[in-house]
Amino acid sequence: MSELTCLEICAGAGGQSHGLELAGFRHALALEIDSDAAETLRLNRPNWNILHDDIRNLDGAQFHGVDLLAGGVPCPPFSVAGGQLGACDERDLFPEALRLVRAIGPAAVMLENVKGLAERKFSDYRQTVISELDGLGYEVHWQVLNACEYGVPQLRPRFVLVAIKRRYAAHFTWPTPTSTPPTVGKVLYPLMAANGWPGAKEWTSRANGIAPTIVGGSHKHGGPDLGPTRARADWLRLGVEGRSIADQAPPADAPNDYLPRLTCEMVALIQGFDASWRFAGRKTSRYRQIGNAFPPPVAQAIGIQIKSALDGARSEPLRLLRAG
């Protein structure tokens, strides 16, 4: 089938971008307001059309007919850390996403957020979004998906909304969980051993589970650490010091029982990024970009299902013609 086009808003460091790329979507535009994250996109995909700007300034009409509008609109309005203010939060960009849907008329829409958006307290908010999309001719599906069900070595539950134009909707199904994820130890062993740390193999056997959800924080809250007290306790059980992020892997002269910290490169692997994906900015910014990303394997799995639905419906007339 032919390559489909995608306009991505709030693209961040490119987790969703890369996943959709692997699923067969070509980016007509990737929009991101954070300068470091926009530079990260340019580092990895210099040939893409990348716009560093506020979504409120984007004229969707120039992208009319793009196949997919996708994005990870800001999470704080629906997260516990952000106060769960919903529509009262100035960072709520769902209205902007809906504005673009009206202007662009894409065949499909994919928006992801924190699992808090699935809570009962936001049922009216969800219904408002669903009703507007329904009025625009879409069939709307939403579900909380766990990244660990798609090969990512952390739990990471995310709320995902998929809206498909009705003529394609019968062909869409959610992706089937793919595989048991590898352990944190297996994923990170090559990096932990990179400087010759003699305790790397022993550490790997201790880190024999999946990670708690990576927390990237925001410009207002959070820093280069692995999250609140409970998350750090979970990391400690995996043999990781979670109070800060390291600049380098453990040194060769570190004792066998050394308690390592993670580097940004290690966190990126736990998020499902390719080892070749690079990040721009200082350590805190890089960690924030990684921690707030949508894991590429999950975006790829959903993207494949959306593309299959669009391709399947568009090929039906041809099949009927041949059958006749």
Order of alpha helices (4+ residues) and beta strands (2+ residues): beta-alpha-beta-alpha-beta-beta-alpha-beta-alpha-beta-beta-alpha-alpha-alpha-alpha-alpha-alpha-alpha
